Amino acid sequence: MTPPTVMIAEDGDEYLETLGRMGGEFSWLQAKSARVAVELVGRHPVTCAVLDMRFDRVARGDLAGDFTAALRQVGGDSERAWRYLAQHQGLFVLAALRAAGWRGPGLIAYDFTRELRRFEALRSQYAPLDWIGDDATAAAWRKKLAAACGIATEEVLS
């Protein structure tokens, strides 16, 4: 059986390096921008996407999102607008994927424990969607990825 393909959208390599240690349970692709993420889902059968929330190590030109809207939202301060786009980039990547027609499950790497209403609003807009905190164990990642990819946890752990 071919393993499910998981696309990781991140600005570094930490998620790919860490999750890649799971062996052959999943097949991995990596995108370091919304543009590349959209290209990958257009060329590959991506089962689900892991989305790093913050992209603070990429060039400003690689950030997705409406800079003018961000500028208005932060009162005209351009540095704060760029920071806003970087700090929420995972959501902008997901929005770009949805706009391109990709409807697979997204898994946001961010702790929404204190922002459950915000997450529910995001889920209603971008479903199917789930989140996983930065402190998640390997077992928690396997469980979330298995659920997102539609496979039984026992299959992944065996």
Protein Blocks (a to p, Z undefined) as FASTA:
>chain_A
ZZdddddddfblmlmmmmmmnojmbccdddfbfklmmmmmmmpccfbdcddfbackbcfk
lpgcjfklmmmmnnopaklmmmmmmmmmmmmmmmmmmmnopabdcdddddfklmmmmmmm
mmmmmoccddddfkbcfklmmmmmmmmnopafklmmZZ
